[in-house]
């Protein structure tokens, strides 16, 4: 495993508040040591789990702001760990994938990962990706609230409710819904949706976008049969029903 740690070449990173704490689930102990040293210097506390079972146990007993999750691990692999995390939590998850494993990367995003990094990666990029997912989840907005039918979305708190009931979305799902709500009643091209959601940094194929929209439909239906809140315009994209139902 190669990890490039920037030296003192005139680059001075801005620190994330020391309250940030991440869980790194990866069987590569040396990688964790290098990553933890660099992140600690930049205001991020780290805990380590060498396998998926221990990672899930730590996640259940602790309070973390994000998870770095390796895919290739003994026992429970990263994709199964991600499935179990998403069954209970919308915590930001950044997948760590081997170079060229596009299939695993796409499946991870479909399962609800917020971002991914391909090994080998630089510590500087890892920190930047972490900042990005934390910023999306905590950066206050102008207090904008969106309402379409029975769906309400508060950008300052990143809270979504349907018929007054809270709906827990992943970071990517929230951003996609925001883009659709701002354009309710209008068709949003599939190829433009990620960019309009402010997620042009995430490179996925159209099938992956379809899967995230499917997840949104199910969650907005509050456990009932998914309705027609988000309609597919075949060959074009999606439209959020302006009535929100």
PyMOL commands that set and color helices and strands:
alter all, ss='L'
color gray80, all
select helices_A, chain A and resi 29-41+52-61+78-88+102-111+123-138+171-182+190-196+206-220
alter helices_A, ss='H'
color red, helices_A
select strands_A, chain A and resi 3-4+21-25+45-49+66-70+92-98+115-119+121-122+145-148+151-154+159-162+165-167+188-189+230-233+237-240
alter strands_A, ss='S'
color yellow, strands_A
deselect
rebuild
show_as cartoon
